[in-house]
């Protein structure tokens, strides 16, 4: 796979990249509306109330894929749908996803552990058959919704922003955008918005270190699934993911995040800071394999084919017989004299 060039573009191309970014963001909002209405219509028509969130994220992913691929074609940039979305085909994709999932799960455990030690968690269990069916639906929905958010924020739009303003400014801008959108979630606070922005920086670093969404997708999914399904806590203020395990945290807001969940707790900032260090350390090989620019000696590529005349001369040359070179003897002693 060709390495992604994170160097800001020229002025003329920069305007095109900014226009593509704004268009992709507008398409994301339009797709949300279209996907929501389609999911609502199908769920009412076929009585699929439990499956409505899953239908919504599936439709949204489909619309984003179509729209981003179309923008890629408009910009005359040839790429497959997977590459346009930020999911390049490579041998380490599954391993990257697994590493991201392990990091996401570990960070949630680290965020929840002080609550458990402080006895702020009050847990109830719902063991009806429908509860286990909801677990399956929620896990699938969280997997697809995590991919949707990564595609929408760290996929095609993020790369257009990088080409326009560079990786540092693009990371700050996309993370700011990511946090502000979560300000409309239930029980959101300025602290939760700040923490979500920092989470956006963590996920952006995951892309910058691998030039793919595999690791960030795994991290995002494991974070949400561990928070909502495994521990039964609110995920960004949403409690619909808790079925078998339903947990309420009663304690200081800086530790529990209140009704918004751990993503509204100041302690989570410490956890995310640790997460940045872990992601950088875990991706050191991928950063070398997928993000480094090819080395060009003296500014000239070394993979240029030789001229045809030179190739013809090499093919027509007769093989030369081997010549054996014997060791010489120093003049100060004879051949039979042992060395001094």
Secondary structure as the mmCIF struct_conf table of DSSP 4:
data_model
#
loop_
_struct_conf.conf_type_id
_struct_conf.id
_struct_conf.beg_label_comp_id
_struct_conf.beg_label_asym_id
_struct_conf.beg_label_seq_id
_struct_conf.end_label_comp_id
_struct_conf.end_label_asym_id
_struct_conf.end_label_seq_id
HELX_LH_PP_P HELX_LH_PP_P1 UNK A 2 UNK A 4
BEND BEND1 UNK A 7 UNK A 7
HELX_RH_AL_P HELX_RH_AL_P1 UNK A 11 UNK A 46
TURN_TY1_P TURN_TY1_P1 UNK A 47 UNK A 47
TURN_TY1_P TURN_TY1_P2 UNK A 49 UNK A 51
HELX_RH_AL_P HELX_RH_AL_P2 UNK A 52 UNK A 74
TURN_TY1_P TURN_TY1_P3 UNK A 75 UNK A 76
HELX_RH_AL_P HELX_RH_AL_P3 UNK A 81 UNK A 85
TURN_TY1_P TURN_TY1_P4 UNK A 86 UNK A 86
TURN_TY1_P TURN_TY1_P5 UNK A 91 UNK A 92
HELX_RH_AL_P HELX_RH_AL_P4 UNK A 93 UNK A 117
TURN_TY1_P TURN_TY1_P6 UNK A 118 UNK A 119
STRN STRN1 UNK A 121 UNK A 125
BEND BEND2 UNK A 128 UNK A 128
HELX_RH_AL_P HELX_RH_AL_P5 UNK A 129 UNK A 150
HELX_RH_PI_P HELX_RH_PI_P1 UNK A 151 UNK A 155
HELX_RH_AL_P HELX_RH_AL_P6 UNK A 156 UNK A 165
HELX_RH_AL_P HELX_RH_AL_P7 UNK A 167 UNK A 181
HELX_RH_3T_P HELX_RH_3T_P1 UNK A 182 UNK A 184
BEND BEND3 UNK A 185 UNK A 185
TURN_TY1_P TURN_TY1_P7 UNK A 186 UNK A 187
HELX_RH_AL_P HELX_RH_AL_P8 UNK A 190 UNK A 210
BEND BEND4 UNK A 211 UNK A 213
HELX_RH_AL_P HELX_RH_AL_P9 UNK A 214 UNK A 225
HELX_RH_PI_P HELX_RH_PI_P2 UNK A 226 UNK A 230
BEND BEND5 UNK A 231 UNK A 231
STRN STRN2 UNK A 235 UNK A 235
TURN_TY1_P TURN_TY1_P8 UNK A 236 UNK A 237
STRN STRN3 UNK A 238 UNK A 238
TURN_TY1_P TURN_TY1_P9 UNK A 240 UNK A 241
BEND BEND6 UNK A 243 UNK A 244
STRN STRN4 UNK A 245 UNK A 249
BEND BEND7 UNK A 251 UNK A 251
HELX_RH_AL_P HELX_RH_AL_P10 UNK A 253 UNK A 256
HELX_RH_3T_P HELX_RH_3T_P2 UNK A 258 UNK A 260
HELX_RH_3T_P HELX_RH_3T_P3 UNK A 262 UNK A 264
TURN_TY1_P TURN_TY1_P10 UNK A 266 UNK A 266
HELX_RH_AL_P HELX_RH_AL_P11 UNK A 267 UNK A 282
TURN_TY1_P TURN_TY1_P11 UNK A 283 UNK A 283
HELX_RH_AL_P HELX_RH_AL_P12 UNK A 284 UNK A 290
TURN_TY1_P TURN_TY1_P12 UNK A 291 UNK A 291
BEND BEND8 UNK A 292 UNK A 292
HELX_LH_PP_P HELX_LH_PP_P2 UNK A 293 UNK A 295
HELX_RH_3T_P HELX_RH_3T_P4 UNK A 297 UNK A 299
BEND BEND9 UNK A 300 UNK A 300
BEND BEND10 UNK A 302 UNK A 302
HELX_LH_PP_P HELX_LH_PP_P3 UNK A 304 UNK A 307
HELX_RH_AL_P HELX_RH_AL_P13 UNK A 308 UNK A 316
HELX_LH_PP_P HELX_LH_PP_P4 UNK A 317 UNK A 322
HELX_LH_PP_P HELX_LH_PP_P5 UNK A 326 UNK A 328
TURN_TY1_P TURN_TY1_P13 UNK A 331 UNK A 332
BEND BEND11 UNK A 333 UNK A 333
TURN_TY1_P TURN_TY1_P14 UNK A 335 UNK A 336
BEND BEND12 UNK A 337 UNK A 337
HELX_LH_PP_P HELX_LH_PP_P6 UNK A 338 UNK A 339
#
